[in-house]
Amino acid sequence: LTLGVWFYVELKATINNTTGSFTLRLGGATEATGSGVDTQTTANAYADTIRLGQAAGGSGDGTVGALINEGDWDDLYVCDTSGAANNDLLGDMRGLANFADAAGTTTAWTPNGAVSNYQCVDETTPNDETDYVSSSTAGQVDTYGLGNLSVVTGTVAFVQTCIYARKDSAGSRTVGRVFRISGTDYVGSTLNVPDSYSYLLDIAQVSPATAVAFTIAEVNAMEAGVKAIS
């Protein structure tokens, strides 16, 4: 690794006292590998925490430490071996952010000013109470047109939505992300809304419309938004 240079780093590990294995890649090239080794440092043959920075070690929580102690990190993803998608090393990839840039088909939520709904949620950095959309009615949907991705070729490994939300009264409130694809709304997992603004994340590893990987054209054409579930 060279100071001031970006590298694409991938680490795959099987955690076991005797049959552990690992593969380390830089820029798609294998730099280190091993099998039949002890990769388990606690009583747990699994990892439930990822730490970037000083490796923890010995905490008993099944932690996988960082590869290096200092540096800048971007586009971090973590996969496991379950499921039919994203269950192995993905190869050299990058994360792209996309934001609302047009009104969607459905605008049932209420904007807090004389602006369009999408203009209340189009900030690259959330501005909390400056502008927002709100709903107190279960079933209401707000969707937004999105800008096109900055690439025209390649594979879409997954699409993650980031709903920045809070509730303003007592009681439980839930929402779900919405993808509108070819005229049909697909609602994701039910997400609990906290009292303070927080990101509610939902990852779709395949297109809900086709049950296979998203295409770039599909992502560019779809709307994304939010549904008040309860």
DAZIPE-V812434 format. One record per helix or strand of 2 or more residues. SS is the DSSP state (A for helix, B for strand). FROM is the first residue (numbers start at 1). LEN is the number of residues. If there is no record, write none. Layout:
BEGIN
ss->SS from->FROM len->LEN
ss->SS from->FROM len->LEN
END
This chain:
BEGIN
ss->B from->9 len->6
ss->B from->20 len->7
ss->B from->29 len->9
ss->B from->49 len->2
ss->B from->63 len->2
ss->B from->100 len->8
ss->B from->110 len->2
ss->A from->117 len->4
ss->B from->133 len->2
ss->B from->141 len->6
ss->B from->159 len->7
ss->B from->174 len->8
ss->B from->184 len->4
ss->B from->191 len->2
ss->B from->198 len->7
ss->A from->216 len->6
ss->B from->223 len->6
END
